[in-house]
Amino acid sequence: MSRLNVENIRHPDAASDSLQLSNAGNVTAPGNLSVTGTSTLTDDLIVDTDTLFVDASADRIGVNTTALDAQLEVNSTASKINTATIKTAAGSGGFAGLAFMAGQTTAGREKAAIYFQETNGGAHFTGDIVFALNNDSGSATQVGTSDERVRIRSGGGLTFNGDTAAANALDDYEEGTFSDPEIVPASGSFASVTYDGDTAAKYIKIGNIVHYWGTVRWTSFSVGTGSGTLRITAPFQVSARTSGDDSDNVGATIVPVWGGTATAVPTTIQAQNNQARCIFRATRHDAVSVTLLVSDVGTTGMIAFSITYQTP
């Protein structure tokens, strides 16, 4: 068998776009590269400086970057929400996501997944983000859609453990200070109320349930044109009644100071349906509770309260 030994193969014209081989192991070729069969590269792969960079010694891949600290890094020079995109050709009800496993390299044994699910019956429609966890410890079972634990609905809100109903979605959580817990009349207005520094209130809102607590204390009071039931402002509107008095939730009060009617000391606080107000009720051991009226209020008073109610 004859052999051909050469140091360089190149076009006589150094500026030519023809194939060039050098004894340094470099290959220069213009145009498109078409390879049939398996190709093995034992060193780094660089495409256009950093469009694609494979670090062979560290087993890492970079897209638009060569500064790698993870197995795969994708870099964008501009802020964008689709720096990397995962797609599927499936239409109605299709899924696209990422799966995870640890301590295992066998394919098909992922135990967790985060995926997007189309929910409107066709391609290019909206959908939900789903978090799934498989609980079969030590099993080869792969995580699936039946392992759904949390869903972020496209219309807002969270559902849990496979429940997708909008009515069951947790769509709000809020903690806050309600800076204006004030006593107000059912009609008219008070001429003046001077509040003490003890007056303050807080709330926690989970979904449409509000827990509201605080203290209202006044050191002087002038009734003005105010009349009817005595009310206190609330941070959120109380839901309307749907059956009987089902929105009129009741909470407890304590009254360290009361300069008003001795037989009408407020013992309970009650949500007032369809308003951002609560009313007070007075209860004696020998009588049915009665609504506290403006005429029962004295020049000084202090009511600490706590109530949980539903918002619309």
Buried (B, 14 or more C-beta within 10 A) or exposed (E): EEEEEEEEEEEEEEEEEEEBBEEEEEEEEEEEEEEEEEEEEEEEEBEEEBEEBBBEEEEBBBBBBBEBEEEEBEBEEEEEEEEEEEEEEEEEEBBBBEBEBEEEEEEEBBBBBBBBBBBEEEEEEEBBBBBBEBEEEEEEBBBEEEBBBBBBBBEEBBBEEEEBEEEEBBEEEEEEEBEEBBBBBBEBEBEEBEBBEBBBBBBBBEBBEBBBBBBBBBBEBEBBEBBBBBBBBBBBBBBEEEEEEEBBBBBEBEBEBBBBBEEBBBBBBBBBBEBBBBBBBBEEEEEEBEBBBBBBBEBBBBBBBBBBBBBE
